[in-house]
Amino acid sequence: MSAVMLPESIHPDLWKGNQLARAASRVVPCGDDALAAELPGGGWPRGALTDLLIQQTAFAWWGLDPASLMTVKAPKTADALWAAEQILRAGTCGALVFWQQHVRPEAVRRLHLAAQTSESLFFMVRPLATTRDASPAPLRLAIRAAKGGVDVQFLKRRGPARDESLFVSLTPSPILNVKRNATVDRRPSPVVVPRSVPAEVVA
């Protein structure tokens, strides 16, 4: 009896249609066990475009250390696309988060090709309204704010379709827990003791 050859043993980008892709050599842990169980390879893919279609309010729970971030402010979309491509091709950043309202399909494909030349994580963050737009991203997630966390809808992944969304609990970041108002001293005021006033002052 001949042994059954697994698709990933032929090429890491091959998988069966009824199971998640198992190539785990180029992923980064996502930090949530339930989400990891639904992601191909069990984490965020390196060297590939990950499309995040997200509500603005869903970012309110993301706590990131500003000291670890580098922000590139581009005056035009073309400048932002150029900067993103150079960052990906340089491969010197652990992750790139690219915010854009609208990107032409050919520009998205170009960025995806640039991502494949590096080991960086690449997240493109776009509005939920772009759900129907074509994308070469192997992983597309729609993220909506929910009480105590976010609801993650799997629009596209290397594996079987998942119709129901996945709730991911998020704990408040230390940044959001900082008390922004000064503490009010509510101790009772000392009793005012009347004193006599010199007559010349009164006059």
Secondary structure, 3 states (H helix, E strand, C coil): CCCCCCHHHHCCCCCCCCCCCCCCCCEECCCCHHHHCCCHHHCEEECEEEEEEECHHHHHHCCCCHHHCCCCCCCCHHHHHHHHHHHHHHCCCCEEEEECCCCCHHHHHHHHHHHCCCCCEEEEEECHHHCCCCCCCCEEEEEEEECCEEEEEEEECCCCCCCCCEEEECCCCCCCCCCCCCCCCCCCCCCCCCCCCCHHHHC
